[in-house]
């Protein structure tokens, strides 16, 4: 990757007081300058990419601040100003009387080539949201994306603080052929976003710092009109964004849902949980960890659903190596944090009925690794689940695993187990085996009773058969809901496709909730549910 940097640094140095300018002119670190800090009555500071340092031994006075203010543009309501046709940003700190007593002079750089790491996402026409800490390069990416896209499509930048295209009426050349709409005050940003769509027929809109609820709603309006949207928001990770009540609508929004007892047990959550309310505004979410290291969630809806269910995500990690080549791999991420889990209604603790995928079964100190085994004719990959049975029927668990087409093996050595399965009455006694398993951080799965139905529910949860690996569970539920609508509309009866008993139980519950009758027909593995109207 080849990066070209344009910083117009001499124009920023020219607005500083002469003593500071002379010090920076002779400092070999100046090409790496990030900010110059001038606070009344304090020594000036320079922030470089690797360190911070004071400049000289003379404190900043009112005259120093006034000299700089006279040489730059006017400050807006957001207390930001700039230097015409540059990307530099000067931010003010005022006292209680409105007088400026401090300045932060930040160097703005146009860096071409920065979007190569995500160029396929940018040019693919998908709606993209960038997250990252301040100074990590979000605005630089937006600026470069505007330049690249404007070569063959209509691009409009909504530039609230003139940070993307610079100060003044003529935008900085770094945005290429893209057009820039300025915003009079920050609280009008959402109106300018809508105005851009209605008046200027853009194919792509670029917006920096979506931070208010009205801006989030405007972003959804733009996305629903078929206009590509590329923007940034406050936050470092997807989890931060989900739990931000102001901005959560960008990823679909949240609503509180009360589950049935059966569904709460199946998910391993409390009865009241958070779920995604609507399709996300943005298709792709990119967490910028460093300028050339990013984590990509290419299906935001699935990622949000996974976090709300307590699953461990596997986003894509992209980074540029020392040779300049772009490396692609799966990111090694953790599951939801404890704080997020509490907010989402996820169950925590050693005894985990749910929220466990095949990778989290392994103890941290277990060094041996096993390759996934292929089981069944559909080619679905699942690691063999090693079960230490304690007081359960092994034949019933074997039958349940065959019925669901997932690999399960039994072990007699607790140190080789991925999970311990026992019954509620055995767990209440807190036997020596269960105490050892909990101290060894081996999950314990507690069944209410020793039935095949309970064991099938356990395997559905542990292998995530209702999530991303296998779609039949969700498809069966959708088939049931469609049949209920048809029977409710006048059809006599409908036979559903054969399903395992754990799925049939859910189908019967859905039918009862709709005031319809149902029964099961046939023998395993072809046993199925028939839904019909109640006979009076």
N, C-alpha and C positions, 0 to 999 in steps of 0.2 A: 504494500500500500504506500502510495506517495501522497504526502500532505503538503499543502501550500498554505502558508500563514501570512496574513496581512493584518498588521496591528495598528498602523498610523500612530505609533507610540510618541513620535516627536510632537504631534499636535496636542496630546495630553500633557506632556511635560511643559509645553509652552504656556499653559494656563496656570501652572503652579507658581508660587512665590520664588523669586530668583535663588535664594539660598538652597531651597530644596531641589530646584532644577539643576543647579551646578553639582550638587552631591550625586544626583542620579545619573547625570551625564558621564561621570567618571567611575560609576560603580559597575563592575563587570557582570553583576547579576541583573542589571536592568532589563535585558531581553526577556527575563523570566518574571518580570514584575506583574503582580496580580492586582494589588490595590495600594493606594496611598491614603492614610488616615490622618486627618487634621482635626483635632479637638482643642477647643479654646483652653488655654492655660496648661496644656500638656505638650510633651515632646511629640513631634510628628513620627509616624510609623510607616514603614514600607513592608508590604507582605509579598514575598516571592513564592515561587512554586514549592520550594523546599523549606523555607524558614521565614520568620518575621524578624525585623530589626528596626531600631530607632534611627532617625535621620538627624544628625547634628546634635547640638546641645542647647538650642534656643527654643523656648516654648512658643506655641502658636498664639498670636494675638489677633484682635479684631481686624487690624490692617491686612494681615495675611489672608484671612477669610474673605475680606472685601475684594482684594485683588483678584482672587480666583473667581468669585461670583460675577464680577464685571466682565470676565473673559469668556463666559459660557452662556448658554441659552437660559430662558426663563424656567423657573421651577413650576411644575404642575401641582395639582392637589395631592398627588402621590409623593410629593417632595423629591421628585427626580428631575434632573436636567441633563443636557448632553452638549456635545460639541458638533456643530453642523457637519453633516456628511462623514461622520465617524461613528463608530459603534461604542465609544466610551460612555460610561454612565456615572453621573455625579449625584449622590444622594445626600440630602441634608438632614441634620438633627436640629430641632428648634427648641427654644426655651418656652416657658409658659406664656410669654408675651409674643411669641411668634418669631422671635429673632433667631437667625441661624447661628449656632454655636459649635457646629461640627460638620465636617464633610467627609464622605467616603468616595474617593475617586477610583472607579474600577475600570481596568483596562478591558476594552472590547476587541476581540480578535475574530476575524473571518478565516476559518480553516476549511479549505476545500479538500475533499477526499474522506471526510469523517464518516459519511454515510455508507461507505463501501461495505461495512460490516452488516448493514441491514438494508442494502440497496434493493434487494428482491422484495422486501416487505413494502418499502416506500413506493416502488414503481408498480407494485401489484394492485394498487387501487383500494387497498383495505384501510379501514379506519384505525389509526395507530395512536396510542397514548403512551407518553414517555414519563417515567418516574425517576427520581434520583435526588440526592442531596444537593443543596445550593453549590454552584461552582463546578459541578461535575461535567457540564457541557450540554445540557438540554437545549438551551437557546441556540447554541452553535449548530446543533443537529437540525433544528428547525430551519435555520437560515440556509444551510446547505441543501436541505430537502426542497426548499422553495426554489432555489437556483436550478437544481437538476430537473424538477418536474416542470418548470416554466418553459423549458425548451420545446415541449410538444403538447402542453395543455394550459388551460386558463387557471392561474393560481392567484388567489387573493390572500394577503396577510392582514389579519386584524392585529395591529401593533399598538397595544395599550400604552406602553411606556416608551415607545420608540426604541426598544431594545433590540428588536430583530433587524430593523432596517435603518437604524440610526436616527439622529436628531435632524431637524430641518425638514423642509418640504420636498426636497429631492432625496429619494432613498439611496442608501449605500449600494455600490455596484455588486456587493456580495450576494444580493438576492436575485441577480440576473434579470429576466424579463417579468418576474412576478410583480403584481401591483400591491400597493400598501395602502390600507385605510387606517388613519390615525383615530384615536379615541380621545374625546375632550376630557373626560374624567373617568377613573377606573370603574365607577358604579354604572357607567353606560356601556360597558363592554358587551353585555349580552344583546343590547339593542343594535350595536354596530355589527355583531355577528349575523343577526337576522337580516339587517339591511344589506349586507354583502351578498347574501343569497338572493334576495328579492330584486336587487337593482343591477347587479353586475354579472349574473350568470356564470359563476365560477364552477370549475370542475373539481377544484381542490381548495379547501380553506385551511389556513394554518393559524393557530392561535396559541399564545404563550400564557402560562399561568392561569388555568381554569381554577378559580378558588372560591366562587360563590354559587349558591344554589340556582340562581337565575341563569348563570352561565352554563351550568350543567344541563338545565332544561333546554337552553338554546342549542347546546351541542347535540342533544337528542333530536331536536327538530331538524337540524341540518342533516344529520345522518339519515333520518327517515325520508328526506327529500332526494336521496341518492347522490349527495355530494360527499366526496372523500374528505375526511376530517383528520388532521394531524395536529396534536396538541400536547401540552404538558400539564401536569397537575402537581400539587404539593403532596409529598409522601415519598417513601423510599421503596416500599414493597406493595404488592397486591393486598396483603393483609391489612396494611395501614389504610389503604383506600376503602376497603370494605367496611371498616369500622369507623370511617369518617362520615357522620350523618349528613354533612353538607354535600359531599362528593360521591357518595356510594351509588347514586343514580347512574354515574358514568359506567359502572360495571353491572347494572341491572337493578340496583336498589335492594333493600331488605324489607321483609315483613315478618311479623311474628305469627307462627302457625301452631295450632294445638293439634297434636297427633293422638291417634287412638293408642290404647295401651299396647296393642299388638305391634303397631308400627314403631312406637317408642322403644320396645324391646328389640325389634329387628334392627333398628339403627344404633342402639346403644346410647340414646340421648334421653334428656328429660322430655316431658310431654310437650312443653312449650319451647320451640326452637326457632331459629332464624332461617329463612329460605329466600332465594332470589325471587324478586317480584316480577321482573320483566327481562326481555332480552337486553344484553349490554349495549351501550352506545358504541363502544369501541370493540373491534374484532380482535385486535392484537394489543397486548400490554407489554412494554419493554422496561425492565428495571435496569437502569444504568448504574452499575457498580463502580466502574472506572471508565475513562474515556474510550478505551478499546476493550472493554469487558462488559458484556450485557447478558441478562437473562430474559428469554422471550417466552411469554405465554401466548401461543398462537391460537388458542381457543379460550377466550376469556370466560365465556359462559360455563364451560366445563370446569375451568380452574376454580371459579367462584363456588360452584356446586360442590366440588371436591373439598375445598377448605371448610365449607359449612357442614360437610358430613364428617370432617375430621380425617380425611385421607391425606397421605403424603403425596405431594405433587412431584412431577418429573418434567419440569420445563426444559427448554433448550438453552444451553449455554454457548455463547459465541465470544471468542476472544482472538486478538491478533497476537501471534507468537513473535519471537525475536527476529525471525526472517521476514516478517511482514505478511505471512499467510494467515488466512482466517480459519480458525479451528472450530468445529461444531461437535458438541457432545451433550449428553444429558446432565443437567445440573444436579448436584448432590444436595438436595434441600431437606430441611426438617419438616415435620408435620406442623400443624397449627400450634401457636404458642399457648401457654397456660391461660393468659389473659383473654386471648381470642376464643379459646375453647369455652371459657366460662360465659363469655358474652353470647356465643352461638348456641349455648345449651348442650355442649358435648360433655359426655361423662368422662371423668378423670379417675385415675387410681390404678392399682395393680390389677384388680379384677376387671377385665375388659370383655364385655359381651360383644362389642362391636368395634368399628374403627381400626381394625388391625389388618394390614395387608401382609402378604407373604414375606416381605422384606423386614418388617418390624419385629418378626418373631425371633430373630437371631439375637442372642445376648451380645452385649458390646465386646466382651472379652473372648468371644468365640472366633478363632482365626480361620477355621476351615470354611471353605466356600463350596457351594454345590451349583452345578449348572442346571438350568431349567429342564424339565422333562416334558416331552410332548405326549399328551394323553388324548385319546379320542380321535374320531375321524375328521373333526373339523379343524384339527391342527392348532387348537388353542394351547398356548404355552402357560404352564403353571408349575411352580416348584412343588415337589412332593411335600405335603404337610406331615411332619413327624409328630404323632400324637402319643402322649403318655396317658393311657386311660386309667381313671381311678373310680371304680365303682359304676361303670357304665357298660352297656351291652355292646361288645365289639362287633358282633355280627350285624347288629342294626346300623352301626356307623359305617361298616363296609358296604352294606346295601345302599345307604344314603349316598355314599361317595360314587358308587356305580350309577345310581339314578341321576346324579348331577354331572357325571362324567368329569370328576376331578380326582387327582391322585392323593391318596392318604395311606400312610404306613404307620404301624404301631411299634413303639420302642419300649423296652423294659428298663433302660437306664435313663434316669432323669436328666443327666448331663447332655444327652443327645436329643432331648425333646425340644420342639418348637413351641408347643402349647400343651398344657394340662387340661383335660376335660373331665369334669366331675359333676355330681348331682348336688342340688341345693342342700339336702340333709347331710351329705358328707362334708360339704364346705363349712356348714355351721359348727361342726365338731372341731374344726381347725386341727386336722391331723398333722402328724409329723411331716408327711410327704408334702402336703400343701404349704406348710410353713417353709420347708426347704425350697420349694419352687418359687415362692414369693421373694425369699431372700436372694435367690439366684436371678431374679428379674425375668423369670419365665412366665408369660401370661397364663392366667387361669380362666378357663371358660366354664361358667356355671350353668347347667341345664336345670330347668324346673322339674322335668321328669324324664324317664328313660324311654322315650318314644322316637320312632324314625322321623316324625314330623319335626320334633325339636332339633334333632341332629341335622336335618336338611336345612333348617333355618340357620344353624350355626355355620354350616359350610357355605351357604349363600353369603353370609356376612364376611367370613374370613377370606373367601376367594373373590369378594366383590363381584358376584355374578350379576348384580343389578347396576353395575357402573360401567367402566370403560372397556373391560375385557370382553364381556359377553352382553349382547343386547337382548337376548330372548326374554329376560324378565320384564324389562320395560316394554318390549313389544307385546308380551302377553297382557300386561295391564292396559295398554292402549287398545288391544283387541277387545278386552272385556268392556272397557268404557264405550267403545263403538257399538258393541252388541247391546248394551244396556239402552243406549239411545234408540236403536232400531226397534227393540222390543217395546220400549216406552212409546214409540211412535205408532205401534199397531201390529208389528210382526208377532206371530204366535210364539216362536221359540228359536233359539240359535244355539248350535253346538260349537264350542270353542275348540281350539287345537289342543292336543295332549300336552300336559304340563306336569312337573313334579308336584308332590303333595303340598310343599310349602307355597308354591304359586297358586295352586287350586284353593288353598285356604284364603288367600287374598282375594281371589275371584269371587268366592262365596260371600265374603264380607262386603265387597262392592255391590253385589246384587242385593243383599239384604238392605244396605243403606239406601238403595233406590226403590225399595218396596217391591222387589221382584223375587220370584222363587228360583231356586237352583238346586241341582243335584249332580252327582258324579256318576259317569258311565264308564264301562269297560274295565279292562285289567291293565296293570302296569306292564310295559311302559307306555301303553296307549290310553291310559285313563284320562278322562277329559270332563269338563264341566258343561252342563246344559243350563241355559238361562231361559225362563219362561214367565209369563204373567201369572200372578196369584189367581187361583180359581176360587170364585165366590159361590 
